[in-house]
Amino acid sequence: QTLSVVPADGKQSNVVVGILEDITEQKKMEFRAERDQLTGLYNKVSALSNIQNIMKRYKNQTHVMFVFDLDNFKQINDLYGHSAGDDVLVKMSTLLRSYFRSDDIVARFGGDEFIVFVPCVKDKRVVLAKADLIIEAVRDEISARYNMAQVSTSIGIAYSDMGSSVSSIFEQADKA
């Protein structure tokens, strides 16, 4: 929006002229650019950028990165079809969103790999308990539905140290 004051000529009052611009479409395009189309989670590029900003801002804090990989995911596509595979990816994204805070970074990194970045962690026991809950939820809510595929999730967890980079914490979690 733009506002300008047009001075009066002495006989009239000042006039304010304004221009309003609808940026709804621009906001929608920005949202689509930073999100995975299927799940609505952050995509890899925007997730890494957000994580980097958080790590810079809170460099003296401990952060946690989870890397989730759906085991036997290919079997879902082979046995049940690609729409079932999409359903599993959407279900996994819904599960992850429900187990983490709104300010945690939840992203689909591609294929059947997801990451969650939790900034400023105070108690590492909570992290491990959360991982156990997610393993159980995947078993109860996804594997039970597609039992022939025996889908499960592998979880790698890494904690940041002072001076950790986004790539180093991701590599540690991915290896774990």
matplotlib code that plots the C-alpha trace (Angstrom):
import matplotlib.pyplot as plt

x = [0.0, 1.2, -0.1, 0.7, -0.4, -1.2, -0.8, -3.8, -3.7, -4.9, -8.6, -8.9, -7.8, -4.9, -5.9, -4.6, -4.2, -3.7, -3.0, -3.8, -2.3, -3.6, -0.6, -2.7, -1.4, 2.2, 1.9, 0.4, 3.3, 5.8, 4.1, 4.1, 7.8, 8.9, 6.6, 6.4, 3.3, 2.1, 2.5, 2.5, 5.7, 8.8, 10.8, 14.5, 15.8, 13.5, 14.0, 17.8, 17.5, 15.2, 17.4, 20.5, 18.8, 17.8, 21.2, 22.8, 20.3, 20.6, 24.2, 24.8, 21.8, 21.5, 19.4, 18.2, 17.8, 15.7, 16.0, 13.1, 13.2, 10.3, 11.5, 9.9, 8.2, 8.8, 6.7, 3.7, 3.9, 4.5, 1.7, -0.9, -0.2, 1.3, -1.8, -1.4, 2.3, 1.1, -1.3, 1.5, 3.6, 0.7, 0.0, 3.6, 3.7, 0.5, 2.0, 5.2, 3.3, 1.2, 4.2, 6.2, 5.7, 4.6, 7.9, 9.9, 11.0, 9.2, 10.2, 10.0, 13.5, 12.4, 11.1, 10.3, 12.8, 11.7, 13.5, 12.5, 14.7, 13.9, 15.6, 16.7, 16.3, 16.6, 16.0, 17.5, 15.3, 12.2, 13.8, 14.3, 10.8, 9.4, 11.3, 9.8, 6.3, 6.7, 8.0, 4.9, 2.6, 4.0, 3.5, -0.1, -1.3, 0.6, 2.0, -1.3, -3.1, -0.6, 0.4, 1.7, 4.4, 5.7, 6.5, 8.3, 10.5, 14.2, 15.1, 18.5, 19.1, 21.9, 22.5, 24.2, 27.4, 28.6, 29.8, 27.9, 26.8, 23.5, 25.2, 27.2, 24.2, 22.2, 25.1, 25.3, 21.5, 21.5, 24.3, 22.6]
y = [0.0, 3.5, 6.7, 10.3, 13.6, 16.1, 19.7, 22.0, 25.2, 27.3, 27.0, 23.3, 20.8, 18.5, 15.4, 11.9, 9.6, 5.9, 2.8, -0.7, -3.8, -7.3, -9.6, -12.7, -14.4, -13.4, -15.0, -18.1, -18.4, -17.9, -20.6, -23.1, -22.4, -23.3, -26.3, -29.9, -30.1, -33.5, -33.1, -29.3, -29.6, -27.5, -28.7, -29.4, -25.9, -23.9, -26.2, -25.9, -22.1, -21.8, -24.2, -22.2, -19.0, -20.5, -22.0, -18.5, -16.8, -19.3, -20.5, -21.2, -23.5, -27.2, -28.2, -31.6, -33.0, -36.1, -37.9, -40.3, -42.8, -45.1, -48.6, -50.9, -47.9, -49.3, -52.3, -50.1, -48.7, -52.2, -53.9, -51.2, -48.7, -45.2, -43.5, -45.6, -44.5, -40.9, -41.6, -43.0, -39.9, -37.6, -39.7, -39.6, -35.8, -35.5, -37.7, -35.6, -32.3, -33.7, -34.8, -31.6, -27.9, -25.4, -23.6, -26.8, -27.3, -30.3, -31.1, -33.7, -34.1, -36.2, -39.6, -41.2, -39.2, -36.5, -34.3, -32.5, -29.8, -28.9, -25.7, -25.0, -28.4, -28.4, -32.1, -34.8, -37.5, -35.8, -36.3, -40.1, -40.4, -38.6, -40.9, -43.9, -42.5, -41.9, -45.4, -46.7, -44.4, -45.5, -49.1, -48.4, -46.0, -46.8, -50.3, -51.8, -50.3, -51.6, -54.8, -56.7, -54.1, -54.2, -50.5, -49.0, -46.0, -45.6, -42.6, -40.9, -38.3, -35.7, -32.9, -29.7, -28.5, -24.9, -24.2, -27.0, -26.4, -27.4, -29.9, -31.5, -32.0, -33.4, -35.8, -37.0, -37.6, -39.3, -41.7, -42.5]
z = [0.0, -0.8, 0.7, -0.4, 0.9, -1.8, -0.4, -0.6, -2.7, 0.2, -0.6, 0.1, 2.7, 2.1, 0.2, 0.9, -2.1, -1.5, -3.6, -2.3, -3.9, -3.4, -2.8, -2.2, -5.4, -4.6, -1.1, -2.6, -5.0, -2.3, -0.1, -3.1, -3.8, -0.3, 0.2, -1.0, -3.2, -2.0, 1.8, 2.3, 4.4, 3.8, 0.8, 1.2, 0.0, 2.3, 5.2, 5.0, 4.7, 7.8, 9.8, 8.9, 10.1, 13.4, 14.0, 13.4, 15.7, 18.5, 18.1, 21.8, 22.1, 21.5, 18.5, 17.3, 13.9, 13.2, 9.8, 9.1, 6.4, 5.6, 5.4, 2.7, 1.1, -2.4, -1.5, -0.8, -4.4, -5.8, -3.8, -3.4, -6.1, -6.3, -4.8, -1.7, -1.6, -1.8, 1.0, 3.2, 2.6, 3.5, 6.6, 7.7, 7.2, 9.3, 12.0, 12.2, 12.3, 15.2, 17.3, 16.9, 17.8, 15.2, 15.3, 14.6, 11.0, 9.5, 5.9, 3.2, 1.8, -1.1, -1.8, 1.5, 3.6, 6.1, 8.5, 11.6, 13.2, 16.8, 18.0, 21.5, 23.1, 26.9, 27.7, 25.5, 27.1, 25.5, 22.1, 22.6, 24.0, 21.0, 18.6, 20.4, 20.0, 16.3, 15.7, 17.5, 15.6, 12.2, 13.2, 14.4, 11.8, 8.7, 8.9, 10.2, 7.2, 4.7, 6.5, 3.4, 2.9, 6.5, 6.5, 9.4, 10.0, 10.7, 12.7, 12.9, 15.6, 15.9, 18.3, 17.4, 19.1, 19.1, 15.7, 14.0, 10.5, 9.0, 6.7, 9.5, 11.8, 8.8, 7.9, 11.5, 11.7, 8.3, 9.3, 12.6]

ax = plt.figure().add_subplot(projection="3d")
ax.plot(x, y, z, "-o")
ax.set_aspect("equal")
plt.show()
